[in-house]
Amino acid sequence: MLMDIREKIRGWLAYVIVGLISIPFALWGVGEYLGGGKEQPVAVVDGTEITARELDQAFSDRRQQLIAQSNRQITAEMIEQMGLKRQVLDQMINERLLVTFIREQGYVVPDELVAATIRDISAFQTDGQFDREIYQRRLAQQGMSVEQFENDIRRDLLFNTLDNALVGSAFVTDPEVQQLVALRDQSRQLGLMRLDRDTVAEGIEPADEATLRAYYDERKADFQRPEQVRLAYVEITPEALAADQEISEAALQSAYEDYSARQAGETARKARHILIQVPSDADAEAVEAAREQLEAARQAILDEEATFAEKAAELSDDASSRDDGGDLGRIEEGDIAESFYQAVAELDEGSVSEPVRTRFGWHLIQVYEVSEAEVPSLDAVRDELLADLRRDQAESAYYDAAETLASTSYEQPDSLVPAAEALNLSVQDSDWISRNAGEGIGQHPAVRAAAFDEAVLGERFNSELIELDNSHAVVVRVEAHREAEARPFEAVRDEVAAQWRAETLETTLAERADALEDALAKGSEPAELAEADAAATWLAPAWYERRDADEAMPAAALSAGFALTPPGEGDVATATTTLEGGDKAVVTLRAVKAGKPGQLDAETRSRMAIQLQNNQANRLIEAFIRSLRAESEVEVREDNLD
């Protein structure tokens, strides 16, 4: 839903706007988490407090957004190491200052504009029309009232007013556009001396025993068994809580009725297509020629001069379907390009589309079967619906469970058994973990940090509640502890040999790359240097633009080449870099050519002017926020941040 809102409220203040919406979503859905006592502020902005609870929930929400946006390539631990929590706090402070300023200026958002904005959000629509029941249900699922959400939209639209004012005050001159083009489209004459890591490694002789023992004696701390602990822990996730959720027959029947209503309105569509491939870099003439070819095929089919299958066999570039008349079978949303799916959804049975463009090229589409989806019986989907209901109920119960786990483990700090029994969960055991490494629950830096905290390790108390994710928390206690211990050379000889070899390889690579760079900088003939070194290969100088990375000129080398200061006429500039896979490379730069603004078409020139204008607007808002902070009383309570 936030993505829909972002589309409706555009501008380079979007990061503030989405932040403003996401924070209340996190706050009002949680309830009184841990409750009791006056909350300590983490910051005070002109007398208004930002509480630790507000910050924690805003941080948790933003963290989840980043994890989802990265397709879970970014972990929660990685984000914490980025200092995201302090960034979120700074954003919250900025938001408070901006809201205050805008309101002081007397800006008002009419109710009609708020209503129109909400009606346009697709998450609240059925068949393209605003659906109040869905609207209220979606907000309830997020723990928000209608009034809260509409106030947030009103506030976001106020930000849009400031956005428009600042963008309007930013202007771009034609010389600035020309300067950007000259830099963006710059080309450089780059050469590349590549030093193959594997070839260098083959030349490193194994170390003798005396060398390894001396290496071990100098680095005994590297080979000792580190200080370690073994933990007991109670872990809560919606999945762990789901099994205990009781679902009434009435709730199951209601869920089935909703499911049936959704299924009854769906249709299954089967389609066939003819594809004319068009390269992404094809010129306008080639694109139009492909479209016209399909237009002619469509007319022949409509005039019954040929069947769709015959034209597919004759024209289609899709080798997997053309021999079957272009048959693709049932088309599901998400399985194919959106423009293709929309065309299928709009076609009647037997009809043929106009040519449809996707990233693959042009398609001619025919829907050959439309059938109503069958609604399974309750018995057929009972297990699936029960699992969904238990999961949803467990997600709602998660915060109550987190409060119970936190309070019980705090009130009875010498054991986790009472907390586990209160939640009908088991106390689990970890393997040995150190301060820097562990498996299972020990893979989380936050768990390792808590395990070696003085209260947990020294006094053997239960830890505080550790939030590993938006719906994943744990409390740990130390069950066993062992100090760091030296290991004899004989026990770690293979580790010593491996570390010595890896370190020697890195040193050798760096030394040989430095020697090659020095020789190239002094004017040595590159081909002769490569011939004299079995690990080296030389890529002769050629002209490259910033986007021209390929296997021969990898991105790291290209980046290093464009970071170099242009040399004087007849001179050469050099840089050493490490490539993906560990090879070393020396990049040479001999000449630079600026991009040519005169070759830009009007559309590209306009797009670049907008880019520059947005950059200027970003700088304006940053300066504006700095001035607001300088004129305001902002106090960050560092002691309350942890």
Number of C-alpha atoms within 10 A of each C-alpha: 10 14 12 14 21 15 11 14 19 15 17 17 19 18 12 17 25 17 21 20 18 19 20 20 21 22 20 16 17 15 12 13 14 15 10 7 6 7 13 15 21 21 24 16 18 15 11 13 19 21 17 19 17 21 22 20 21 24 23 22 20 22 24 20 14 16 17 13 11 11 10 12 11 15 18 21 15 15 16 15 10 10 10 16 21 14 12 19 22 13 16 22 22 19 18 16 18 20 14 12 14 16 12 9 8 8 13 13 15 10 11 8 13 18 13 11 17 20 18 16 21 17 19 22 17 11 7 12 12 18 15 13 10 14 17 14 15 17 17 13 13 15 18 19 16 14 9 15 16 16 14 18 23 20 20 24 22 19 23 19 14 17 19 15 12 17 20 11 11 16 13 15 10 11 10 13 20 19 14 17 20 16 16 15 17 18 21 23 18 26 24 26 25 26 27 19 19 13 13 19 17 10 11 12 8 12 13 9 11 9 13 20 17 10 16 22 12 10 12 14 14 13 20 15 14 18 16 22 24 20 23 20 24 22 22 22 20 20 16 15 21 20 12 14 16 12 13 10 10 9 13 16 14 12 18 20 13 11 16 16 12 11 15 12 10 13 13 14 21 18 21 25 26 29 26 23 18 21 11 10 8 10 10 8 8 13 19 13 13 18 21 14 14 23 16 11 23 24 14 15 17 14 10 10 11 14 15 24 21 17 20 26 18 14 16 24 19 17 12 11 20 23 15 14 19 27 21 15 14 14 18 13 12 8 9 12 13 12 13 20 15 13 18 24 17 11 18 15 16 13 14 23 19 17 24 17 19 16 11 15 18 25 24 26 26 25 26 17 15 17 11 12 13 12 16 13 10 17 10 10 13 16 11 11 19 20 15 14 19 20 19 17 18 23 18 16 16 24 22 17 22 25 16 18 27 22 17 18 26 19 12 14 18 14 20 25 17 17 25 21 12 12 16 12 16 14 18 14 17 18 14 17 23 22 17 14 14 19 12 10 21 23 15 18 20 16 24 22 14 22 28 20 15 11 15 19 19 11 11 18 21 26 25 19 21 17 18 18 16 17 16 16 20 20 27 30 28 23 14 13 16 13 10 13 12 13 13 12 17 9 10 13 16 12 14 21 20 12 17 17 18 13 12 14 19 15 12 17 23 18 12 17 24 17 12 24 22 15 14 20 15 11 11 13 10 20 14 10 17 18 12 10 13 12 20 23 18 18 16 13 16 13 16 21 17 16 12 12 15 9 6 10 20 15 17 15 28 23 16 19 27 20 10 14 11 17 14 10 8 7 13 18 19 22 20 21 20 18 18 11 9 14 18 24 30 24 29 26 25 20 19 17 15 14 19 15 18 9 10 13 9 9 9 11 18 13 12 18 20 16 14 19 19 19 14 18 24 18 13 16 17 13 12 14 17 13 11 16 17 10 10 13 12 18 15 17 14 10 9 12 17 8
